[in-house]
Amino acid sequence: MLMTKGGTAVEKGLYWNPMDGRRVTMREDGILPGDGNQNYMNISPAGLLFIAPLFGMMYVIFLPLLGIGVFLVSWLVPLIGTLAEAAITGVKVCGRINGRSSFFNWNPTRAYFHGFHKKGKGAGRGSVLPSNTKKGGR
């Protein structure tokens, strides 16, 4: 099958434009309609009768798949996004109760290997024990 650009001189025969489905029958030698951007395929009538039902069958097969895809994109994706926003808002709202955080001063950017620092008690590594206490807990 030979592709011929529009506006060129061709022999007689059946020419088909696969982009828009237009069929041009040249009863004698002449010039194809259109400009150089349109491509025509020289095809026999029997070949066109074989190709046309195949295109129709592909349309019938893939149309439901396209419909399902459009449904998923237009309805389910925004629904999932809305539910995710509601969940995030719920966590933010429930995260603060009576002005205090419900996460118990936990901060994901800090490491608490030795527990929390106790202010004013001298707890922690290297702290000095008061003189009136004995070592060993006796």
C-alpha positions as CSV (number, residue, x, y, z in Angstrom):
1,M,0.0,0.0,0.0
2,L,1.5,3.3,-1.1
3,M,0.8,6.6,0.6
4,T,0.3,9.6,-1.7
5,K,0.1,13.2,-0.7
6,G,-2.8,15.4,-1.7
7,G,-2.3,17.7,-4.7
8,T,-0.2,15.1,-6.6
9,A,-1.0,13.6,-10.0
10,V,-2.2,10.0,-9.7
11,E,-3.5,7.1,-11.8
12,K,-7.1,6.0,-11.7
13,G,-8.3,4.0,-8.7
14,L,-9.6,4.2,-5.2
15,Y,-7.8,6.5,-2.7
16,W,-8.6,6.5,0.9
17,N,-7.5,9.1,3.6
18,P,-7.0,7.1,6.8
19,M,-7.0,10.2,9.0
20,D,-10.5,11.4,8.2
21,G,-11.9,8.3,6.4
22,R,-12.7,10.2,3.2
23,R,-12.7,8.1,0.0
24,V,-11.8,9.6,-3.3
25,T,-12.6,7.6,-6.5
26,M,-10.4,8.7,-9.5
27,R,-12.2,7.5,-12.6
28,E,-9.3,8.7,-14.8
29,D,-5.8,10.0,-14.2
30,G,-5.9,13.3,-12.3
31,I,-4.8,15.3,-9.2
32,L,-5.8,14.2,-5.7
33,P,-7.8,16.9,-3.7
34,G,-6.2,18.6,-0.7
35,D,-2.8,20.0,0.1
36,G,0.5,18.3,1.0
37,N,-0.6,17.7,4.6
38,Q,-3.2,15.1,3.6
39,N,-2.1,11.5,2.8
40,Y,-4.1,9.1,0.7
41,M,-3.7,5.3,0.4
42,N,-4.2,3.6,-2.9
43,I,-6.4,0.7,-2.0
44,S,-8.6,-1.7,-3.9
45,P,-12.4,-1.8,-3.1
46,A,-12.0,-5.3,-1.7
47,G,-9.3,-4.1,0.7
48,L,-11.5,-1.2,1.8
49,L,-14.3,-3.6,2.5
50,F,-12.0,-5.7,4.6
51,I,-10.5,-2.8,6.6
52,A,-13.7,-0.9,7.3
53,P,-15.3,-3.6,9.5
54,L,-12.0,-4.0,11.4
55,F,-12.1,-0.3,12.3
56,G,-15.7,-0.6,13.4
57,M,-14.9,-3.7,15.5
58,M,-12.0,-1.8,17.2
59,Y,-14.4,1.1,18.0
60,V,-17.0,-1.3,19.5
61,I,-14.4,-3.1,21.6
62,F,-12.5,0.0,22.9
63,L,-15.5,2.3,23.5
64,P,-16.6,0.7,26.8
65,L,-13.0,0.8,28.0
66,L,-12.8,4.5,27.3
67,G,-16.1,5.0,29.1
68,I,-14.9,3.2,32.2
69,G,-11.7,5.3,32.1
70,V,-13.6,8.5,31.8
71,F,-15.8,7.4,34.8
72,L,-12.8,6.6,36.9
73,V,-11.1,9.9,36.2
74,S,-14.1,12.1,36.5
75,W,-15.8,10.6,39.5
76,L,-13.5,8.3,41.6
77,V,-10.3,10.4,41.6
78,P,-12.0,13.5,43.0
79,L,-13.9,11.4,45.5
80,I,-10.7,9.8,46.8
81,G,-9.1,13.2,47.0
82,T,-12.0,14.6,49.0
83,L,-11.9,11.6,51.4
84,A,-8.2,12.0,51.9
85,E,-8.6,15.8,52.6
86,A,-11.4,15.0,55.1
87,A,-9.1,12.4,56.9
88,I,-6.2,14.9,57.0
89,T,-8.5,17.6,58.4
90,G,-9.8,15.1,61.0
91,V,-6.3,14.3,62.2
92,K,-5.5,18.0,62.4
93,V,-8.6,18.9,64.4
94,C,-8.4,15.9,66.7
95,G,-4.7,16.4,67.2
96,R,-5.3,19.4,69.6
97,I,-7.5,18.9,72.6
98,N,-7.9,21.7,75.2
99,G,-5.1,23.6,73.6
100,R,-2.6,20.8,74.1
101,S,-1.3,18.3,71.6
102,S,-2.7,14.8,71.8
103,F,0.6,13.5,70.5
104,F,2.3,13.9,73.9
105,N,5.0,16.3,72.9
106,W,6.3,13.9,70.3
107,N,8.2,15.5,67.5
108,P,9.3,13.4,64.5
109,T,12.5,15.4,64.0
110,R,13.9,14.8,67.5
111,A,15.3,11.6,68.9
112,Y,14.5,10.7,72.5
113,F,17.1,8.1,73.3
114,H,17.4,9.1,76.9
115,G,13.8,10.1,77.6
116,F,12.5,13.6,78.0
117,H,14.7,16.3,79.7
118,K,13.3,17.0,83.1
119,K,13.7,20.7,83.9
120,G,15.3,21.7,87.2
121,K,15.8,18.2,88.4
122,G,19.4,17.7,87.1
123,A,18.4,14.5,85.4
124,G,20.5,13.3,82.5
125,R,24.0,12.1,81.9
126,G,26.7,13.6,83.9
127,S,24.5,15.1,86.6
128,V,25.8,15.4,90.1
129,L,23.9,13.6,92.9
130,P,23.1,15.6,96.0
131,S,25.6,15.0,98.9
132,N,23.0,13.6,101.3
133,T,22.0,10.6,99.1
134,K,24.0,7.5,99.0
135,K,24.9,5.5,95.9
136,G,23.2,2.2,95.4
137,G,19.9,3.4,96.7
138,R,20.4,2.4,100.4
